[in-house]
Amino acid sequence: MGPGKSKLDAFRPEIEALLNNGSSQKFIAKRYRITEPTLCNWMKKNGIKKYSGL
């Protein structure tokens, strides 16, 4: 895995679906065995918005 590549990149569609379905970041982080800050940083880097419920 090169720099700038995350193991999460492969799961991006799944993660976006989970967020859109209202899953918490804590749940998603646990599911992929990462920390919440790691997930948040990855989301920021990839321009993924947290689901707002609207």
N, CA, C and O atoms as a CHARMM CRD file, in Angstrom:
* protein
*
  216
    1    1 MET  N      0.84500  -1.20000   0.00000 PROA 1      0.00000
    2    1 MET  CA     0.00000   0.00000   0.00000 PROA 1      0.00000
    3    1 MET  C      0.87900   1.24800   0.00000 PROA 1      0.00000
    4    1 MET  O      1.70400   1.42200   0.89700 PROA 1      0.00000
    5    2 GLY  N      0.71600   2.09300  -0.96700 PROA 2      0.00000
    6    2 GLY  CA     1.54200   3.28600  -1.05900 PROA 2      0.00000
    7    2 GLY  C      1.04900   4.39900  -0.16400 PROA 2      0.00000
    8    2 GLY  O     -0.03900   4.30000   0.40300 PROA 2      0.00000
    9    3 PRO  N      1.82800   5.46000  -0.02500 PROA 3      0.00000
   10    3 PRO  CA     1.38300   6.59600   0.78600 PROA 3      0.00000
   11    3 PRO  C      0.13900   7.22200   0.16900 PROA 3      0.00000
   12    3 PRO  O     -0.00100   7.26900  -1.05400 PROA 3      0.00000
   13    4 GLY  N     -0.75300   7.69700   1.01300 PROA 4      0.00000
   14    4 GLY  CA    -1.96900   8.31700   0.50800 PROA 4      0.00000
   15    4 GLY  C     -3.06100   7.31100   0.19500 PROA 4      0.00000
   16    4 GLY  O     -4.18700   7.68700  -0.13200 PROA 4      0.00000
   17    5 LYS  N     -2.72400   6.01900   0.29500 PROA 5      0.00000
   18    5 LYS  CA    -3.73000   4.97900   0.06700 PROA 5      0.00000
   19    5 LYS  C     -4.18300   4.46300   1.42200 PROA 5      0.00000
   20    5 LYS  O     -3.36800   4.24000   2.31700 PROA 5      0.00000
   21    6 SER  N     -5.47300   4.27800   1.56600 PROA 6      0.00000
   22    6 SER  CA    -6.00600   3.76400   2.81300 PROA 6      0.00000
   23    6 SER  C     -6.71800   2.44500   2.54700 PROA 6      0.00000
   24    6 SER  O     -7.29200   2.24100   1.47700 PROA 6      0.00000
   25    7 LYS  N     -6.67600   1.56200   3.52200 PROA 7      0.00000
   26    7 LYS  CA    -7.41600   0.31300   3.35300 PROA 7      0.00000
   27    7 LYS  C     -8.91200   0.60900   3.26600 PROA 7      0.00000
   28    7 LYS  O     -9.69000  -0.20900   2.77400 PROA 7      0.00000
   29    8 LEU  N     -9.29900   1.77300   3.74400 PROA 8      0.00000
   30    8 LEU  CA   -10.71300   2.14800   3.70200 PROA 8      0.00000
   31    8 LEU  C    -11.17900   2.47900   2.29500 PROA 8      0.00000
   32    8 LEU  O    -12.37200   2.39300   2.00300 PROA 8      0.00000
   33    9 ASP  N    -10.24800   2.86000   1.41200 PROA 9      0.00000
   34    9 ASP  CA   -10.63700   3.23100   0.04500 PROA 9      0.00000
   35    9 ASP  C    -11.45300   2.12200  -0.61800 PROA 9      0.00000
   36    9 ASP  O    -12.39800   2.39200  -1.35800 PROA 9      0.00000
   37   10 ALA  N    -11.07700   0.87600  -0.34400 PROA 10     0.00000
   38   10 ALA  CA   -11.76100  -0.25900  -0.95800 PROA 10     0.00000
   39   10 ALA  C    -13.20100  -0.38600  -0.45700 PROA 10     0.00000
   40   10 ALA  O    -14.05400  -0.97300  -1.12300 PROA 10     0.00000
   41   11 PHE  N    -13.45600   0.17400   0.72700 PROA 11     0.00000
   42   11 PHE  CA   -14.77600   0.04100   1.34000 PROA 11     0.00000
   43   11 PHE  C    -15.61000   1.30400   1.22000 PROA 11     0.00000
   44   11 PHE  O    -16.67800   1.40900   1.82400 PROA 11     0.00000
   45   12 ARG  N    -15.12400   2.26400   0.44100 PROA 12     0.00000
   46   12 ARG  CA   -15.80600   3.55200   0.37200 PROA 12     0.00000
   47   12 ARG  C    -17.31000   3.45100   0.07300 PROA 12     0.00000
   48   12 ARG  O    -18.10200   4.08900   0.76500 PROA 12     0.00000
   49   13 PRO  N    -17.72900   2.66600  -0.94200 PROA 13     0.00000
   50   13 PRO  CA   -19.18100   2.58700  -1.20000 PROA 13     0.00000
   51   13 PRO  C    -19.95800   2.06200   0.00600 PROA 13     0.00000
   52   13 PRO  O    -21.04900   2.54400   0.31200 PROA 13     0.00000
   53   14 GLU  N    -19.38400   1.06900   0.68400 PROA 14     0.00000
   54   14 GLU  CA   -20.03800   0.50900   1.86600 PROA 14     0.00000
   55   14 GLU  C    -20.12800   1.54400   2.98100 PROA 14     0.00000
   56   14 GLU  O    -21.17100   1.70200   3.61600 PROA 14     0.00000
   57   15 ILE  N    -19.02800   2.24100   3.20800 PROA 15     0.00000
   58   15 ILE  CA   -18.99000   3.23200   4.29100 PROA 15     0.00000
   59   15 ILE  C    -19.98200   4.35400   4.01000 PROA 15     0.00000
   60   15 ILE  O    -20.69300   4.79400   4.91400 PROA 15     0.00000
   61   16 GLU  N    -20.03400   4.82000   2.76400 PROA 16     0.00000
   62   16 GLU  CA   -20.99100   5.87500   2.41900 PROA 16     0.00000
   63   16 GLU  C    -22.42000   5.38700   2.61500 PROA 16     0.00000
   64   16 GLU  O    -23.27300   6.13600   3.09100 PROA 16     0.00000
   65   17 ALA  N    -22.68500   4.13100   2.24800 PROA 17     0.00000
   66   17 ALA  CA   -24.02700   3.57300   2.43600 PROA 17     0.00000
   67   17 ALA  C    -24.37100   3.50600   3.91900 PROA 17     0.00000
   68   17 ALA  O    -25.48400   3.84400   4.32200 PROA 17     0.00000
   69   18 LEU  N    -23.40400   3.06600   4.73200 PROA 18     0.00000
   70   18 LEU  CA   -23.64500   2.98900   6.17500 PROA 18     0.00000
   71   18 LEU  C    -23.95200   4.37200   6.74500 PROA 18     0.00000
   72   18 LEU  O    -24.88000   4.53200   7.53700 PROA 18     0.00000
   73   19 LEU  N    -23.16700   5.37000   6.33600 PROA 19     0.00000
   74   19 LEU  CA   -23.39900   6.73000   6.81800 PROA 19     0.00000
   75   19 LEU  C    -24.77400   7.22400   6.38900 PROA 19     0.00000
   76   19 LEU  O    -25.49500   7.83600   7.17700 PROA 19     0.00000
   77   20 ASN  N    -25.13400   6.95600   5.13600 PROA 20     0.00000
   78   20 ASN  CA   -26.42800   7.39600   4.62100 PROA 20     0.00000
   79   20 ASN  C    -27.58900   6.70100   5.31400 PROA 20     0.00000
   80   20 ASN  O    -28.69700   7.23400   5.38600 PROA 20     0.00000
   81   21 ASN  N    -27.32000   5.50000   5.82500 PROA 21     0.00000
   82   21 ASN  CA   -28.36600   4.77300   6.54300 PROA 21     0.00000
   83   21 ASN  C    -28.39500   5.12400   8.02700 PROA 21     0.00000
   84   21 ASN  O    -29.14900   4.53600   8.80300 PROA 21     0.00000
   85   22 GLY  N    -27.56600   6.08900   8.40500 PROA 22     0.00000
   86   22 GLY  CA   -27.61100   6.57900   9.78300 PROA 22     0.00000
   87   22 GLY  C    -26.70200   5.85800  10.75900 PROA 22     0.00000
   88   22 GLY  O    -26.82200   6.06000  11.96800 PROA 22     0.00000
   89   23 SER  N    -25.78500   5.01300  10.26500 PROA 23     0.00000
   90   23 SER  CA   -24.84300   4.35100  11.17100 PROA 23     0.00000
   91   23 SER  C    -23.90300   5.38500  11.78000 PROA 23     0.00000
   92   23 SER  O    -23.51900   6.35400  11.12500 PROA 23     0.00000
   93   24 SER  N    -23.54200   5.16800  13.02900 PROA 24     0.00000
   94   24 SER  CA   -22.63100   6.10500  13.69300 PROA 24     0.00000
   95   24 SER  C    -21.20000   5.85700  13.22700 PROA 24     0.00000
   96   24 SER  O    -20.85200   4.77300  12.76100 PROA 24     0.00000
   97   25 GLN  N    -20.39100   6.89200  13.36800 PROA 25     0.00000
   98   25 GLN  CA   -18.98100   6.74900  13.01600 PROA 25     0.00000
   99   25 GLN  C    -18.31700   5.74200  13.94500 PROA 25     0.00000
  100   25 GLN  O    -17.40600   5.01900  13.54000 PROA 25     0.00000
  101   26 LYS  N    -18.77400   5.69800  15.18400 PROA 26     0.00000
  102   26 LYS  CA   -18.23000   4.73300  16.14500 PROA 26     0.00000
  103   26 LYS  C    -18.47900   3.31000  15.64200 PROA 26     0.00000
  104   26 LYS  O    -17.58200   2.46700  15.67600 PROA 26     0.00000
  105   27 PHE  N    -19.70300   3.05000  15.17600 PROA 27     0.00000
  106   27 PHE  CA   -20.05800   1.72600  14.64800 PROA 27     0.00000
  107   27 PHE  C    -19.19100   1.37800  13.44200 PROA 27     0.00000
  108   27 PHE  O    -18.66800   0.26800  13.34600 PROA 27     0.00000
  109   28 ILE  N    -19.04200   2.32400  12.52900 PROA 28     0.00000
  110   28 ILE  CA   -18.26900   2.08900  11.30300 PROA 28     0.00000
  111   28 ILE  C    -16.79600   1.84600  11.64500 PROA 28     0.00000
  112   28 ILE  O    -16.16900   0.93800  11.09900 PROA 28     0.00000
  113   29 ALA  N    -16.25600   2.65400  12.54300 PROA 29     0.00000
  114   29 ALA  CA   -14.85500   2.48200  12.94300 PROA 29     0.00000
  115   29 ALA  C    -14.63200   1.08400  13.52300 PROA 29     0.00000
  116   29 ALA  O    -13.65400   0.41400  13.19200 PROA 29     0.00000
  117   30 LYS  N    -15.54400   0.65700  14.38400 PROA 30     0.00000
  118   30 LYS  CA   -15.44000  -0.69300  14.97000 PROA 30     0.00000
  119   30 LYS  C    -15.50800  -1.75500  13.89200 PROA 30     0.00000
  120   30 LYS  O    -14.72800  -2.70700  13.90000 PROA 30     0.00000
  121   31 ARG  N    -16.43300  -1.59600  12.97100 PROA 31     0.00000
  122   31 ARG  CA   -16.64700  -2.58400  11.91700 PROA 31     0.00000
  123   31 ARG  C    -15.38800  -2.80600  11.08400 PROA 31     0.00000
  124   31 ARG  O    -15.08600  -3.93200  10.68700 PROA 31     0.00000
  125   32 TYR  N    -14.65300  -1.71900  10.82100 PROA 32     0.00000
  126   32 TYR  CA   -13.44900  -1.82800  10.00000 PROA 32     0.00000
  127   32 TYR  C    -12.16800  -1.85400  10.83000 PROA 32     0.00000
  128   32 TYR  O    -11.06400  -1.72900  10.29900 PROA 32     0.00000
  129   33 ARG  N    -12.33400  -2.01700  12.13600 PROA 33     0.00000
  130   33 ARG  CA   -11.20500  -2.12600  13.07200 PROA 33     0.00000
  131   33 ARG  C    -10.22500  -0.96900  12.96300 PROA 33     0.00000
  132   33 ARG  O     -9.01200  -1.15900  12.87000 PROA 33     0.00000
  133   34 ILE  N    -10.78400   0.23200  12.97800 PROA 34     0.00000
  134   34 ILE  CA    -9.96400   1.45300  12.98500 PROA 34     0.00000
  135   34 ILE  C    -10.49400   2.34600  14.10400 PROA 34     0.00000
  136   34 ILE  O    -11.52300   2.05100  14.71200 PROA 34     0.00000
  137   35 THR  N     -9.78100   3.43600  14.36700 PROA 35     0.00000
  138   35 THR  CA   -10.25600   4.37500  15.38000 PROA 35     0.00000
  139   35 THR  C    -11.17200   5.41400  14.73200 PROA 35     0.00000
  140   35 THR  O    -11.12300   5.63800  13.52300 PROA 35     0.00000
  141   36 GLU  N    -12.00300   6.03800  15.55800 PROA 36     0.00000
  142   36 GLU  CA   -12.87900   7.08500  15.03100 PROA 36     0.00000
  143   36 GLU  C    -12.09700   8.23400  14.40300 PROA 36     0.00000
  144   36 GLU  O    -12.46000   8.69900  13.32200 PROA 36     0.00000
  145   37 PRO  N    -11.01400   8.71100  15.06400 PROA 37     0.00000
  146   37 PRO  CA   -10.24400   9.79400  14.42000 PROA 37     0.00000
  147   37 PRO  C     -9.69800   9.39000  13.04700 PROA 37     0.00000
  148   37 PRO  O     -9.66400  10.20800  12.12900 PROA 37     0.00000
  149   38 THR  N     -9.27000   8.13200  12.90700 PROA 38     0.00000
  150   38 THR  CA    -8.78700   7.65500  11.60900 PROA 38     0.00000
  151   38 THR  C     -9.90500   7.74600  10.57700 PROA 38     0.00000
  152   38 THR  O     -9.68800   8.19800   9.45300 PROA 38     0.00000
  153   39 LEU  N    -11.09800   7.31500  10.96600 PROA 39     0.00000
  154   39 LEU  CA   -12.24700   7.37800  10.07000 PROA 39     0.00000
  155   39 LEU  C    -12.56100   8.82800   9.69500 PROA 39     0.00000
  156   39 LEU  O    -12.79500   9.13700   8.52700 PROA 39     0.00000
  157   40 CYS  N    -12.56300   9.70500  10.68700 PROA 40     0.00000
  158   40 CYS  CA   -12.85400  11.12300  10.43500 PROA 40     0.00000
  159   40 CYS  C    -11.84500  11.73800   9.47400 PROA 40     0.00000
  160   40 CYS  O    -12.21400  12.46400   8.55100 PROA 40     0.00000
  161   41 ASN  N    -10.57100  11.44000   9.69900 PROA 41     0.00000
  162   41 ASN  CA    -9.52700  11.97400   8.81300 PROA 41     0.00000
  163   41 ASN  C     -9.70200  11.46100   7.39400 PROA 41     0.00000
  164   41 ASN  O     -9.55400  12.21600   6.43400 PROA 41     0.00000
  165   42 TRP  N    -10.01700  10.18100   7.26000 PROA 42     0.00000
  166   42 TRP  CA   -10.21800   9.58600   5.93600 PROA 42     0.00000
  167   42 TRP  C    -11.42000  10.22700   5.24700 PROA 42     0.00000
  168   42 TRP  O    -11.37800  10.51800   4.05200 PROA 42     0.00000
  169   43 MET  N    -12.49100  10.44500   6.01100 PROA 43     0.00000
  170   43 MET  CA   -13.69100  11.07300   5.44200 PROA 43     0.00000
  171   43 MET  C    -13.38000  12.49600   4.96500 PROA 43     0.00000
  172   43 MET  O    -13.79900  12.90400   3.88200 PROA 43     0.00000
  173   44 LYS  N    -12.64300  13.23700   5.78300 PROA 44     0.00000
  174   44 LYS  CA   -12.26400  14.60600   5.40400 PROA 44     0.00000
  175   44 LYS  C    -11.43500  14.60300   4.12900 PROA 44     0.00000
  176   44 LYS  O    -11.69500  15.36800   3.20000 PROA 44     0.00000
  177   45 LYS  N    -10.43100  13.72900   4.10000 PROA 45     0.00000
  178   45 LYS  CA    -9.53000  13.63700   2.95900 PROA 45     0.00000
  179   45 LYS  C    -10.27200  13.31000   1.66900 PROA 45     0.00000
  180   45 LYS  O     -9.89400  13.76100   0.58800 PROA 45     0.00000
  181   46 ASN  N    -11.33500  12.51700   1.80100 PROA 46     0.00000
  182   46 ASN  CA   -12.08800  12.07900   0.62200 PROA 46     0.00000
  183   46 ASN  C    -13.35700  12.89600   0.38500 PROA 46     0.00000
  184   46 ASN  O    -14.14300  12.58400  -0.50900 PROA 46     0.00000
  185   47 GLY  N    -13.55400  13.93900   1.18600 PROA 47     0.00000
  186   47 GLY  CA   -14.71900  14.80600   1.00000 PROA 47     0.00000
  187   47 GLY  C    -16.04100  14.10800   1.27300 PROA 47     0.00000
  188   47 GLY  O    -17.06000  14.42600   0.66000 PROA 47     0.00000
  189   48 ILE  N    -16.01600  13.15400   2.19900 PROA 48     0.00000
  190   48 ILE  CA   -17.24100  12.44200   2.55200 PROA 48     0.00000
  191   48 ILE  C    -17.90500  13.14200   3.72900 PROA 48     0.00000
  192   48 ILE  O    -17.30600  13.33300   4.78800 PROA 48     0.00000
  193   49 LYS  N    -19.15000  13.51500   3.51400 PROA 49     0.00000
  194   49 LYS  CA   -19.88200  14.24000   4.55500 PROA 49     0.00000
  195   49 LYS  C    -20.57600  13.25300   5.47300 PROA 49     0.00000
  196   49 LYS  O    -21.03400  12.18700   5.06100 PROA 49     0.00000
  197   50 LYS  N    -20.63500  13.64900   6.72800 PROA 50     0.00000
  198   50 LYS  CA   -21.39200  12.85700   7.67300 PROA 50     0.00000
  199   50 LYS  C    -22.86600  13.02500   7.35800 PROA 50     0.00000
  200   50 LYS  O    -23.31600  14.13400   7.06900 PROA 50     0.00000
  201   51 TYR  N    -23.60000  11.96900   7.40800 PROA 51     0.00000
  202   51 TYR  CA   -25.02600  12.01300   7.08200 PROA 51     0.00000
  203   51 TYR  C    -25.73400  12.96800   8.03800 PROA 51     0.00000
  204   51 TYR  O    -25.55900  12.88700   9.25400 PROA 51     0.00000
  205   52 SER  N    -26.53800  13.87800   7.47300 PROA 52     0.00000
  206   52 SER  CA   -27.18600  14.89400   8.30300 PROA 52     0.00000
  207   52 SER  C    -28.61700  14.53200   8.66600 PROA 52     0.00000
  208   52 SER  O    -29.21500  15.18300   9.52300 PROA 52     0.00000
  209   53 GLY  N    -29.17100  13.52000   8.04100 PROA 53     0.00000
  210   53 GLY  CA   -30.53200  13.12100   8.35600 PROA 53     0.00000
  211   53 GLY  C    -31.59300  13.92000   7.61700 PROA 53     0.00000
  212   53 GLY  O    -32.78400  13.77200   7.88800 PROA 53     0.00000
  213   54 LEU  N    -31.16900  14.76500   6.68900 PROA 54     0.00000
  214   54 LEU  CA   -32.15100  15.57800   5.94900 PROA 54     0.00000
  215   54 LEU  C    -32.62800  14.85900   4.70600 PROA 54     0.00000
  216   54 LEU  O    -33.45300  15.39000   3.96400 PROA 54     0.00000
